[in-house]
Amino acid sequence: MSTTKINISLPDDVLYEIKSLPENKLTMDERFQMNMAIGMFASKEVSLAKAAEVAGVTLAKFIDILKELQIPSISYTLEMLEDDLAFTKEGQSKHEGN
């Protein structure tokens, strides 16, 4: 995978606050990557797997991180449930007709 390095500008007070956060063994770049990946996933801009790739961690590790932050790693909507139920009923009807 090729990568592109980007630069961002932050107000000094924001950077100060970020640097004063409790150390979690991640470099500043890794922290930004992780937070960007979480934000992109939470806003449904990228898939779970792609977000883990952006974060630079395994899929399992990314799911654990989301769990710690109480961010659901899967999204199963009512519409998806209704589709699944309709599909199941359709399959049963075809099976019973044979």
Protein Blocks (a to p, Z undefined) as FASTA:
>chain_A
ZZddddddddfklmmmmmmpccehiafklmmmmmmmmmmmmnopacfklmmmmnopafkl
mmmmmmmnopafbdcdfklmmmmmmmmmmmmmmmmmZZ
